[in-house]
């Protein structure tokens, strides 16, 4: 239990203002923890003068630390400065402090809600290092990142380019199109089909019906097929010419993590004849396909 009182609160607030630093709370909290020990401060609503009056009326002896009146330390200087204020000025100062704390609390609640979002808008982030730290922790990143690392993320988030930042061995931070998202390491996937079987392969299904863009016309010379995730450099021949799959996605602002999950069908000659979301290439498009690759 601590005997801090209202005058101490005012002194702390004035010192915080002079330091011009962003803090999580102005003044002194009624409860707190230090080294795992709970600290309670029940006298913060009373001034020193009021507490002396209570002691005198109750016949309780009290001590006076004369060193508190010597301007040797910043707190002592602040204490002497506050003695020159009227009660009205002190009241205004206290209300100013409470108003700041109310705004901090409102911002904290708002940040907690934002930090729960699966994706974080760079605009919502507003270069807020603490919000970035909270958001990363809510998405599995329990490690303590250095402030310099968080500042680097904030700096790179201003870029219009797609940015990937490694967080650990399994996850990265993806920043693109004004948003950021924690993504897991993409696993390689590849399966060979020597013939067509209509069944569920886990990552995809081969069906006898589906959407137009899922349709694929095959000929015996295409086999064996390789169905895999797209890789850098993959391209597909469309009606208007060959198109990089990555460029096709960029033109449509498809996020990088979704691009990595695109499946392609490769024939025995290594030609990509189908890509999920894009459809079949120009030589394997047919009005009435019998094979549909459903992701």
N, C-alpha and C positions, 0 to 999 in steps of 0.2 A: 504494500500500500504506500502511495506517495502523497506528500502534503503539498504538491503544487497547487497554486490558487489562480484566481482570475487575472491578477497582475502578471503572473508568469506567462499566461496565455497571450496577453497583449504584447509583452516583451518579445516573445517568440515570433509573433506575427510581424511585428515591426522589423525584426532582424531578418526574417524571411523576405520581406519586401525590399529591404536595402540590398540584400544579396542578389535580388532580381533573378532567382532561380525558379524553375518549374518544380512544384512539389505535389505530392499526393494528398496532402492535407495541410491547411494553414492553422497555426496555433498548436494546441496540444490536445490529443484525444483523451477521453475519459478512461478508456481501457486500451491496453496494448500488450505486447509480449517482448521480452528481451531474454535471449538465450534460452528460449522455451519456457520462461517463467511469466505467468500472467501478472500484469501490473494494473492496479486500479487507482484512479485519482478522483476521490469523492469530493474534493473541495474546489473544483474548478469553477463553480458557480458563485464563489465567495471571493471578495477582494481581501487583500491583506488587512486593510483597516477594519473590515467587517469581522474577520476572524479574531483580531485583537480585542474587539469589543465583546465578542462572545466569551473569550477567555476571561476578560476582566469581570464581566457580569457573573460568571460562574466561579470566580475565584481560582482560576487555573493559572499557574505560573507559566510563563513562556519566555523564550530567549530571543535576543536580538543579535544578529550577526553584523557587527559594525563594518566588516570588510565589504558588505554589499553596497555601502555608500561611497566607496572609493572608485573613481573612474579609471580603474586599471584594466578592466576587461570590457569587451563589446557589450555584454549583457548589462553590466553595471552602468555603462554610458547610456544605454537605451532606457534603463530603469529611471535614471536621473532625468532624462529627456521627457519621459511620460509623466513625471511628477508635475511638470509645468503645464500639462493639459487640463482643461476644465472637464467636469464630469460629462458635459454634453459632447465635447470632442472625443472623449474616450468611448462614449456610447456610439458615436458615428463610426469610430474605428472598429468597434466590435461588430457592428452591423455589416460593415464592409467585409470583414473577415468571414462572417457567416454566409454572406452572399457568394463569396468566392468558393466556399466549401460546398454550397448547394449546387453551384455550376459544375464543380469537379465531380460531385456524386452523380449528377445527371449525365455527364459525359462518360463516367465509368459504366453506368448502366447501358448506355447506348453502345459503347465499345464492346461490352460483353455480348450484346445481341449480334453485333456485326461479326465478332470473332467466331460465332457459331456457324456462319455461312460457309458452304462448301467452296465457294469461290469469293475472292476479295477484290472489290473494285479499287483500282489505283486512285480513283477520285475520292472514294470513301476513306481510303487510307490516309490521305492528306499528310504524307510524310511523318506519320505518327509511329515512332519506334516502338512504344509500349503496346500499341494496338497490333502491330505486326508480330511482336513477341507473343502476345495472347493468342492471336490467330494460329500461329505455327504450333503452339502448345496444344491447342484444341484439335489439331490435325495430326496428332501423334508424335510431334517433334518435342520430346520432353527434355532434350539437352539444352543447356544454357548457352545461347549464342552470344558472342562478344558484340558489344555495341558497334564496333567498326564493321563487323560483318552485316549487321542489320542496316547500318547506314549505307553500305554498298548495295544492298538489295533495293533500298529506297531510291538510291541514285539511278540504278539501272532500270527501275520501274518507269522512269520518265521517258525511256526510249520508245520509239515507234516500232522497233524491230522485235522479233520473237527472241526472248531471252530464256535460257535454261541454266539454272544454278543448282549444283549438286548440294544436297543437304546431308545425306549419308549414303551408305552403300546401296540402299534399296529405294530411296526416294529423291526426287528433284523438285525444285520450284520452277514452275512454268509461268512466264509472264508474256502475255500477248493480247492484242486488241483491248488494252486498257484493263485487263483482269489478271489475277494471279491464282494459281491452283497448285496444290501439292499432288504430284503424280508418282505412281509406283513405277519401278523399272520394268520396261516392256520385255516380256519373255518371248523368245524366238518360238515360232510355230511353223511346222512344215509337215505335210502328209502327202504320200504318193497314192494315186488312184490308177490302177491298171484297167479298171472297168467302172462303169457307173452302177452304183447301188443306191436306191432311194432310201436313205436312212439319216439318222442324227449322228454327226461326228463330234458332237460336243461344242466346238467353236462355231461350226456351221452345219447346215442341213442340205442334203440333196433331195429336192422334191420334184414332183411331176407337174406342179403348178405353182404360180407365184406372181409377183409383180413384173411388169414389162422389163424394168431395169435389172431384175434378177435373172432374166432368161439368158440362155447360152446355147448356141447351136454347135454341136460337136461332130467331128468325123473321125473314123478309125485312125487316121494318120496323126491325130493329136495325142494319142496315148503313148506312154503313160503321162498322166497329168500330175503336176505338183501344185498343191494349194498351200499357200504360205502367207505370212504377213508381209506387207510391202516393205521395200528397202530403199535407201537412197539411190537415185539413178533410175528407178523403175519408170517406164513410159508405156503408153498404150496408144495404138493407132485408132484414131476416131475418124469420123466422116470428113472432118476439116484438116486432118493431118495428125502426125504423132504429137502426143502431149505428155509432158512429165506429170506423173501422178501428184507429186508434191506441188507443182505449180497449179495444177487443176484445183487442189485443195486451198491453196493460198488465195487464188482468185475468188473463191467462195467463202473465204474466211473460216475455214474449218480448223478448229484448234489442233495444235500439234499432237496432243495426247490421243485425239480421235483419229488423226492421220496414221498414227503408228499401228492402229488396230484394223486398218483396211486390209482385207484379204484379196489376194490376186490368184488367178489361175494361170499357170504356165504350161504350155504344151511341151512335147518332147524336144522341140527345137529351141526351147528357152524363150519363146515369144510369149508375152503376156497377152492372153486372149480375153481376160475378164478381170474387172476390179470392182469390189463391192462398193455400192454408192454411185459408181460411174456406169457400169454395165459392160456388155461385151464389146470387143473391138470390131472394127468395120467388117472383117471377114467372117466373124462368128455371130453376127446379128441376123436374126431370122424372125419373120412375122409370127410364126407359130412354133416356138422352141419347145422341146420336150424335157429339157433339163433346166432347173432353177437352183441357183446357189443362194441359199438364204442364210445370212449371217446371224 
